[in-house]
Amino acid sequence: MMGKTVQNSNRKKGKGEDFEKMVRTSQFNELMAAKKKFLVPSIIIFLGLYLLFPILISYTNALDNIAIGDISWAWVYALLLFVMTWVMATIYMKKSAVFDRMAEKVWKDEELERREAK
């Protein structure tokens, strides 16, 4: 509630950003669509593979077979979950740099519009 009061008082003085206007811009919508296009499949894959592991271990014998030496497929799957986590974190870090540049452009364009309106 306090944030809204501060925002309203800044708007009355001619300061501050109009976030409601910014949200309606095509650039902001492109940013949100790009983030959604990346994040939704990533989260589904991540959670799907993590939740599949205990299901396979508990209710099937699929991972009981020996993979290499005395190491079963359950250990291989568990190790691959760690690898997947690091790979997905690295991909997200690189992708987030793109999202940051898009967000910076939205912010700068809104700031430029605000200056031109004065």
C-alpha positions as CSV (number, residue, x, y, z in Angstrom):
1,M,0.0,0.0,0.0
2,M,2.8,2.4,0.8
3,G,4.4,1.8,-2.6
4,K,1.2,2.8,-4.3
5,T,1.0,6.0,-2.2
6,V,4.6,6.9,-3.1
7,Q,4.0,6.2,-6.8
8,N,0.8,8.4,-6.8
9,S,2.6,11.2,-5.0
10,N,5.5,11.0,-7.5
11,R,3.0,11.1,-10.4
12,K,1.3,14.2,-9.0
13,K,4.7,16.0,-8.9
14,G,5.5,14.9,-12.5
15,K,8.1,12.4,-11.3
16,G,8.2,8.6,-11.5
17,E,7.4,6.1,-14.1
18,D,4.0,5.1,-15.4
19,F,4.3,1.4,-15.0
20,E,0.7,0.7,-16.2
21,K,1.6,2.5,-19.5
22,M,4.9,0.6,-19.7
23,V,3.1,-2.8,-19.3
24,R,0.9,-2.0,-22.3
25,T,3.8,-1.4,-24.7
26,S,4.6,-3.9,-27.4
27,Q,8.3,-4.2,-26.3
28,F,7.2,-5.2,-22.8
29,N,4.8,-7.8,-24.2
30,E,7.6,-9.2,-26.4
31,L,9.8,-9.4,-23.3
32,M,7.2,-11.3,-21.4
33,A,6.4,-13.6,-24.3
34,A,10.1,-14.4,-24.7
35,K,10.5,-15.1,-21.0
36,K,7.4,-17.3,-21.0
37,K,8.6,-19.2,-24.2
38,F,11.8,-20.0,-22.4
39,L,10.7,-20.5,-18.8
40,V,7.6,-22.7,-19.2
41,P,9.3,-25.5,-21.2
42,S,12.4,-25.3,-18.9
43,I,10.3,-25.7,-15.8
44,I,8.3,-28.5,-17.2
45,I,11.4,-30.4,-18.3
46,F,13.2,-29.8,-15.0
47,L,10.3,-30.8,-12.7
48,G,9.3,-33.7,-15.0
49,L,12.8,-35.3,-14.9
50,Y,13.2,-34.7,-11.2
51,L,9.7,-36.1,-10.3
52,L,10.2,-39.1,-12.7
53,F,13.3,-40.2,-10.7
54,P,11.5,-41.2,-7.5
55,I,8.6,-42.7,-9.4
56,L,11.0,-44.9,-11.4
57,I,12.9,-45.9,-8.3
58,S,9.8,-46.7,-6.2
59,Y,7.4,-48.2,-8.6
60,T,9.4,-49.9,-11.3
61,N,12.5,-52.0,-11.8
62,A,13.7,-50.0,-14.8
63,L,16.7,-48.5,-13.1
64,D,17.8,-51.6,-11.2
65,N,19.9,-53.1,-14.0
66,I,23.7,-52.7,-14.0
67,A,25.0,-49.9,-16.2
68,I,28.8,-50.0,-15.7
69,G,30.5,-52.3,-13.3
70,D,28.6,-52.2,-10.0
71,I,26.9,-48.9,-10.8
72,S,23.1,-49.2,-11.5
73,W,21.1,-47.0,-13.9
74,A,19.6,-45.3,-10.8
75,W,23.0,-43.8,-10.0
76,V,23.6,-42.8,-13.6
77,Y,20.1,-41.1,-13.7
78,A,20.9,-39.3,-10.4
79,L,24.2,-38.1,-11.7
80,L,22.6,-36.9,-14.9
81,L,20.1,-34.9,-12.8
82,F,23.1,-32.9,-11.4
83,V,24.5,-32.4,-14.9
84,M,21.0,-31.3,-16.1
85,T,20.8,-28.8,-13.2
86,W,24.2,-27.2,-14.1
87,V,23.4,-27.1,-17.8
88,M,20.0,-25.5,-17.3
89,A,21.5,-23.0,-14.9
90,T,24.1,-22.0,-17.4
91,I,21.6,-21.8,-20.2
92,Y,19.4,-19.6,-18.0
93,M,22.3,-17.3,-17.1
94,K,23.0,-16.7,-20.8
95,K,19.4,-16.3,-21.7
96,S,18.8,-13.9,-18.8
97,A,21.4,-11.6,-20.2
98,V,19.2,-11.3,-23.4
99,F,16.2,-10.7,-21.2
100,D,18.1,-8.0,-19.3
101,R,18.9,-6.2,-22.5
102,M,15.3,-6.4,-23.6
103,A,14.2,-5.0,-20.3
104,E,16.7,-2.2,-20.4
105,K,15.4,-1.2,-23.9
106,V,11.9,-1.1,-22.5
107,W,13.0,1.0,-19.6
108,K,15.0,3.4,-21.8
109,D,12.2,3.8,-24.3
110,E,9.7,4.7,-21.5
111,E,12.2,7.2,-20.1
112,L,12.7,8.8,-23.5
113,E,8.9,9.0,-24.0
114,R,8.6,10.6,-20.6
115,R,11.3,13.2,-21.4
116,E,9.6,14.1,-24.7
117,A,6.3,14.5,-23.0
118,K,7.7,17.2,-20.8
